[in-house]
Amino acid sequence: MLEDMELRGLSEKTKVAYVHAVKQLAEHYGKSPDLISDEELRQYFVHLTKVKQFAPGSVRVALYGIKFFFKHTLRREWPTLDMIRVRRPKKLPVVLSLDEVRRILRIIERPRYCVCLSTIYACGLRLSEGVHVQVGDIDSDRMMVHVRHGKGAKDRYVPLPEPTLDMLRRYWCTHRHRKWVFPAPTKSSPLPSTASKPMSIGGVQRAFKMGLYQSGIRKKATVHTLRHSYATHLLEAGVSLRVIQAYLGHSSPKTTAIYTHLTRNVEDFAVDAINGVMEDLRW
């Protein structure tokens, strides 16, 4: 299965999730997964949804992982796998206002977390993309950041605002690591300048969570909310949806179109129009 996933070009994160899904199936029945029948497979997904009450996303991961194993590795057809459908909840993402973003970032005291989170917002990056920014990825002549190996193993360029470049330069001067912009000191390499890897994703998440709490903002925001806020703020500023799609690295415009539901100016325009149409509708 690992070899098949490698040949298929799946990401490391997907490989881990798929193998874990098949492992859970095998442990549930206490036997090798290639010995599991179609009816047992059906009952397993009933168990996940009715007994374990897995969230739709967790059921979807289990389905995709098990389906890959049976269809690509075992090369078997399973009616149950073709029958199962997991509805995707269509929820709008949480978005922070410009003021809220600034309040959170200003309250984060540790420079490496503050600068990393500011860069994630200013460039619309995913968390892993922000943590893994390298010195060589910053093109100060073109004022762009080269985002390498984004989701789907796709590279892209995103604009680098001048204040962000200045902030990154000042922060880099505190450690002068040859490769990483955000190096992670460890016990074996206590100096940031000799770190062998970038800082952890968990540390950035905890710093954001603490900043959110201390700011008094009660929205259910995460680091990824900064990316949603970036896209929404650009759209409100008049940047076209097609350009935002390229900056975010979305394959489909449908993914980016969700931000049209979140922009304040679009909503205000719609409300004004509705009020105008309904003006004479009085009792």
Contacts in CASP RR format, 6 or more apart in sequence:
PFRMAT RR
TARGET T0000
AUTHOR 0000-0000-0000
METHOD contacts of the structure
MODEL  1
MLEDMELRGLSEKTKVAYVHAVKQLAEHYGKSPDLISDEELRQYFVHLTK
VKQFAPGSVRVALYGIKFFFKHTLRREWPTLDMIRVRRPKKLPVVLSLDE
VRRILRIIERPRYCVCLSTIYACGLRLSEGVHVQVGDIDSDRMMVHVRHG
KGAKDRYVPLPEPTLDMLRRYWCTHRHRKWVFPAPTKSSPLPSTASKPMS
IGGVQRAFKMGLYQSGIRKKATVHTLRHSYATHLLEAGVSLRVIQAYLGH
SSPKTTAIYTHLTRNVEDFAVDAINGVMEDLRW
1 18 0 8 1.000
1 19 0 8 1.000
1 22 0 8 1.000
1 68 0 8 1.000
1 69 0 8 1.000
1 72 0 8 1.000
1 73 0 8 1.000
2 15 0 8 1.000
2 19 0 8 1.000
4 68 0 8 1.000
4 72 0 8 1.000
4 73 0 8 1.000
5 14 0 8 1.000
5 15 0 8 1.000
5 18 0 8 1.000
5 68 0 8 1.000
6 15 0 8 1.000
8 68 0 8 1.000
8 72 0 8 1.000
9 153 0 8 1.000
10 18 0 8 1.000
11 152 0 8 1.000
11 153 0 8 1.000
17 61 0 8 1.000
17 65 0 8 1.000
18 61 0 8 1.000
18 64 0 8 1.000
18 65 0 8 1.000
18 68 0 8 1.000
18 69 0 8 1.000
21 61 0 8 1.000
21 62 0 8 1.000
21 64 0 8 1.000
21 65 0 8 1.000
21 66 0 8 1.000
22 33 0 8 1.000
22 65 0 8 1.000
22 66 0 8 1.000
22 69 0 8 1.000
24 62 0 8 1.000
25 33 0 8 1.000
25 36 0 8 1.000
25 41 0 8 1.000
25 44 0 8 1.000
25 62 0 8 1.000
25 66 0 8 1.000
26 32 0 8 1.000
26 33 0 8 1.000
26 36 0 8 1.000
28 44 0 8 1.000
28 47 0 8 1.000
29 36 0 8 1.000
29 40 0 8 1.000
29 44 0 8 1.000
33 66 0 8 1.000
33 69 0 8 1.000
34 74 0 8 1.000
36 44 0 8 1.000
38 78 0 8 1.000
38 79 0 8 1.000
38 80 0 8 1.000
39 80 0 8 1.000
41 66 0 8 1.000
41 78 0 8 1.000
41 80 0 8 1.000
41 81 0 8 1.000
42 80 0 8 1.000
45 59 0 8 1.000
45 62 0 8 1.000
45 63 0 8 1.000
45 80 0 8 1.000
45 84 0 8 1.000
48 54 0 8 1.000
48 58 0 8 1.000
48 59 0 8 1.000
48 62 0 8 1.000
49 59 0 8 1.000
54 62 0 8 1.000
56 86 0 8 1.000
56 87 0 8 1.000
56 88 0 8 1.000
56 89 0 8 1.000
57 86 0 8 1.000
59 86 0 8 1.000
60 86 0 8 1.000
60 88 0 8 1.000
63 81 0 8 1.000
63 84 0 8 1.000
63 86 0 8 1.000
66 81 0 8 1.000
67 78 0 8 1.000
67 81 0 8 1.000
70 76 0 8 1.000
70 78 0 8 1.000
70 81 0 8 1.000
71 77 0 8 1.000
71 78 0 8 1.000
71 81 0 8 1.000
92 258 0 8 1.000
92 261 0 8 1.000
92 262 0 8 1.000
93 224 0 8 1.000
93 225 0 8 1.000
93 228 0 8 1.000
93 258 0 8 1.000
93 262 0 8 1.000
94 219 0 8 1.000
94 220 0 8 1.000
94 221 0 8 1.000
94 222 0 8 1.000
94 225 0 8 1.000
94 228 0 8 1.000
95 225 0 8 1.000
95 228 0 8 1.000
95 229 0 8 1.000
95 232 0 8 1.000
95 262 0 8 1.000
96 104 0 8 1.000
96 217 0 8 1.000
96 219 0 8 1.000
96 221 0 8 1.000
96 225 0 8 1.000
96 226 0 8 1.000
96 229 0 8 1.000
97 229 0 8 1.000
98 233 0 8 1.000
100 215 0 8 1.000
100 217 0 8 1.000
100 219 0 8 1.000
101 121 0 8 1.000
101 226 0 8 1.000
101 229 0 8 1.000
103 215 0 8 1.000
103 217 0 8 1.000
104 117 0 8 1.000
104 208 0 8 1.000
104 211 0 8 1.000
104 212 0 8 1.000
104 215 0 8 1.000
104 217 0 8 1.000
105 114 0 8 1.000
105 117 0 8 1.000
105 118 0 8 1.000
105 121 0 8 1.000
107 211 0 8 1.000
107 214 0 8 1.000
107 215 0 8 1.000
108 114 0 8 1.000
108 117 0 8 1.000
108 207 0 8 1.000
108 208 0 8 1.000
108 210 0 8 1.000
108 211 0 8 1.000
110 207 0 8 1.000
111 171 0 8 1.000
111 174 0 8 1.000
112 171 0 8 1.000
112 182 0 8 1.000
112 199 0 8 1.000
113 203 0 8 1.000
113 204 0 8 1.000
113 207 0 8 1.000
113 208 0 8 1.000
114 207 0 8 1.000
115 167 0 8 1.000
115 168 0 8 1.000
115 171 0 8 1.000
115 182 0 8 1.000
116 130 0 8 1.000
116 131 0 8 1.000
116 182 0 8 1.000
116 199 0 8 1.000
116 204 0 8 1.000
117 204 0 8 1.000
117 207 0 8 1.000
117 208 0 8 1.000
117 223 0 8 1.000
117 226 0 8 1.000
118 164 0 8 1.000
118 167 0 8 1.000
119 125 0 8 1.000
119 130 0 8 1.000
119 133 0 8 1.000
119 164 0 8 1.000
119 167 0 8 1.000
119 168 0 8 1.000
119 181 0 8 1.000
120 126 0 8 1.000
120 127 0 8 1.000
120 129 0 8 1.000
120 130 0 8 1.000
120 223 0 8 1.000
120 226 0 8 1.000
120 227 0 8 1.000
121 226 0 8 1.000
121 227 0 8 1.000
121 229 0 8 1.000
121 230 0 8 1.000
122 160 0 8 1.000
122 161 0 8 1.000
122 163 0 8 1.000
122 164 0 8 1.000
122 230 0 8 1.000
123 130 0 8 1.000
123 145 0 8 1.000
123 147 0 8 1.000
123 158 0 8 1.000
123 159 0 8 1.000
123 160 0 8 1.000
123 161 0 8 1.000
123 164 0 8 1.000
123 230 0 8 1.000
124 158 0 8 1.000
124 226 0 8 1.000
124 227 0 8 1.000
124 230 0 8 1.000
124 231 0 8 1.000
124 247 0 8 1.000
124 248 0 8 1.000
125 133 0 8 1.000
125 145 0 8 1.000
125 147 0 8 1.000
125 158 0 8 1.000
125 227 0 8 1.000
126 150 0 8 1.000
126 151 0 8 1.000
126 224 0 8 1.000
126 227 0 8 1.000
127 201 0 8 1.000
127 204 0 8 1.000
127 205 0 8 1.000
127 223 0 8 1.000
127 224 0 8 1.000
128 150 0 8 1.000
128 201 0 8 1.000
129 147 0 8 1.000
129 150 0 8 1.000
130 182 0 8 1.000
131 182 0 8 1.000
131 198 0 8 1.000
131 199 0 8 1.000
131 200 0 8 1.000
131 201 0 8 1.000
131 204 0 8 1.000
132 148 0 8 1.000
132 180 0 8 1.000
132 198 0 8 1.000
133 145 0 8 1.000
133 180 0 8 1.000
133 181 0 8 1.000
133 182 0 8 1.000
134 148 0 8 1.000
134 179 0 8 1.000
134 180 0 8 1.000
134 181 0 8 1.000
135 172 0 8 1.000
135 177 0 8 1.000
135 178 0 8 1.000
135 179 0 8 1.000
135 180 0 8 1.000
135 181 0 8 1.000
136 146 0 8 1.000
137 145 0 8 1.000
137 146 0 8 1.000
137 147 0 8 1.000
137 148 0 8 1.000
137 181 0 8 1.000
138 145 0 8 1.000
138 146 0 8 1.000
138 160 0 8 1.000
138 165 0 8 1.000
138 168 0 8 1.000
138 181 0 8 1.000
139 145 0 8 1.000
139 146 0 8 1.000
139 157 0 8 1.000
139 160 0 8 1.000
140 160 0 8 1.000
140 165 0 8 1.000
143 159 0 8 1.000
143 160 0 8 1.000
143 161 0 8 1.000
143 162 0 8 1.000
143 165 0 8 1.000
144 157 0 8 1.000
144 158 0 8 1.000
144 159 0 8 1.000
144 160 0 8 1.000
145 157 0 8 1.000
145 158 0 8 1.000
145 159 0 8 1.000
145 160 0 8 1.000
146 155 0 8 1.000
146 157 0 8 1.000
147 155 0 8 1.000
147 156 0 8 1.000
147 157 0 8 1.000
147 158 0 8 1.000
148 155 0 8 1.000
149 155 0 8 1.000
150 156 0 8 1.000
150 249 0 8 1.000
151 249 0 8 1.000
154 249 0 8 1.000
156 246 0 8 1.000
156 247 0 8 1.000
156 249 0 8 1.000
158 247 0 8 1.000
159 247 0 8 1.000
168 181 0 8 1.000
171 181 0 8 1.000
172 181 0 8 1.000
174 192 0 8 1.000
175 183 0 8 1.000
175 191 0 8 1.000
175 192 0 8 1.000
175 193 0 8 1.000
176 193 0 8 1.000
177 183 0 8 1.000
177 192 0 8 1.000
177 193 0 8 1.000
177 194 0 8 1.000
177 195 0 8 1.000
180 195 0 8 1.000
180 197 0 8 1.000
180 198 0 8 1.000
181 198 0 8 1.000
182 198 0 8 1.000
182 199 0 8 1.000
183 192 0 8 1.000
183 193 0 8 1.000
183 195 0 8 1.000
183 197 0 8 1.000
183 198 0 8 1.000
183 199 0 8 1.000
184 192 0 8 1.000
184 195 0 8 1.000
184 197 0 8 1.000
184 198 0 8 1.000
184 199 0 8 1.000
184 200 0 8 1.000
185 191 0 8 1.000
185 192 0 8 1.000
185 195 0 8 1.000
186 195 0 8 1.000
186 196 0 8 1.000
186 197 0 8 1.000
188 196 0 8 1.000
189 195 0 8 1.000
189 196 0 8 1.000
204 223 0 8 1.000
205 222 0 8 1.000
205 223 0 8 1.000
208 221 0 8 1.000
208 222 0 8 1.000
208 223 0 8 1.000
208 226 0 8 1.000
209 222 0 8 1.000
212 219 0 8 1.000
212 221 0 8 1.000
219 225 0 8 1.000
227 248 0 8 1.000
228 259 0 8 1.000
228 262 0 8 1.000
231 244 0 8 1.000
231 247 0 8 1.000
231 248 0 8 1.000
231 256 0 8 1.000
231 259 0 8 1.000
232 259 0 8 1.000
232 262 0 8 1.000
232 263 0 8 1.000
234 243 0 8 1.000
234 244 0 8 1.000
234 247 0 8 1.000
235 241 0 8 1.000
235 244 0 8 1.000
235 259 0 8 1.000
235 260 0 8 1.000
235 262 0 8 1.000
235 263 0 8 1.000
235 266 0 8 1.000
236 263 0 8 1.000
236 264 0 8 1.000
236 265 0 8 1.000
241 253 0 8 1.000
241 256 0 8 1.000
241 257 0 8 1.000
241 259 0 8 1.000
241 260 0 8 1.000
242 253 0 8 1.000
244 256 0 8 1.000
244 259 0 8 1.000
245 253 0 8 1.000
245 255 0 8 1.000
245 256 0 8 1.000
248 255 0 8 1.000
248 256 0 8 1.000
250 256 0 8 1.000
260 266 0 8 1.000
END
